[in-house]
Amino acid sequence: MAVLLKLGVLCSGQGGRALLLRNRVVKPACVSAFLQDQRTPGWHGTQHVHLSPSHHSGSKAASLHWTSERVVSVLLLGLLPTGYLSPCSVVDYSLAAALTLHSHWGLGQVVTDYVHGDASQKAVKAGLLAVSALTFAGLCYFNYHDVGICRAVAMLWKL
């Protein structure tokens, strides 16, 4: 989204002239430098879009984390119909783990994007970790001592 906003700013008004060479071809170095929030020769605009800081940018850990997020999302897409068609304890505990992890990662991105300051971000992330651990423990307790997630959802649908 930020990339589209930056390209929209570049192509409108005076920014459009900074993108074009004499033969009306996009100047890749200019676009690349602008998207990375660097000074661009010939560009005098004041529009800046600040992206979330990435603690793992360019590392193997960031790639692994991105892949893990996609695997958990696809796993959830398979677990939801499986829980409906054949509810069992394996599916219940898998749902507890996948839902908690998916929610933890999603809320972690919200914290990264909207909580400013190192101390407050660390405090909120510690609170998020505690809430996620309690959520997983509560779902496991519910699966062990009650009917489980799948059967509970089926009971709610019967109401």
C-alpha positions, 0 to 999 in steps of 0.5 A, a space after each residue: 500500500 505504501 509503495 502504491 501511495 509513493 508511486 501515486 505521489 511521484 506520478 502526480 503533479 511535479 513528481 511525474 516530471 522527475 520520473 521521466 527521461 527525455 524519451 518518456 521512460 520511467 527512470 528506475 534509479 529514481 523510483 528505487 531511491 524514492 521507495 527507499 526514502 533516499 534523496 533523489 537527484 531532481 526530486 524536490 518533493 516533501 512527501 515521506 511515507 514511513 514504513 514499519 521498521 523491520 528487525 530482520 530485514 534482508 535476513 534468513 529469519 525474515 524469510 522463514 517468518 514470512 513463510 511460517 505465517 503463510 503455512 499457518 494460514 493455509 493450515 487454518 484453511 484446511 483445519 476449519 473444514 476438517 473440524 466441521 467434518 470430523 471433530 476430534 481431539 487432534 483437530 481441537 489441539 491443532 486449532 488451538 495452536 494455529 489460532 493462537 499463533 495466527 492471532 499472536 503474529 497478527 497482533 504483533 504486526 499491529 503493535 509494530 505498526 502503531 505502538 511507538 517508542 522502544 520501551 512501550 513497544 517492548 511492554 506491549 509485546 510482553 503483554 501480548 506474549 502473556 495474553 497469547 500464552 493464556 489464550 493457548 492454555 485456556 483453549 487447551 484446558 477447554 479441549 481437555 476438560 470440556 467438549 473441545 473447540 470443534 464440538 463447541 462451535 457445532 453446539 453454537 450453530 445448533 442454537 
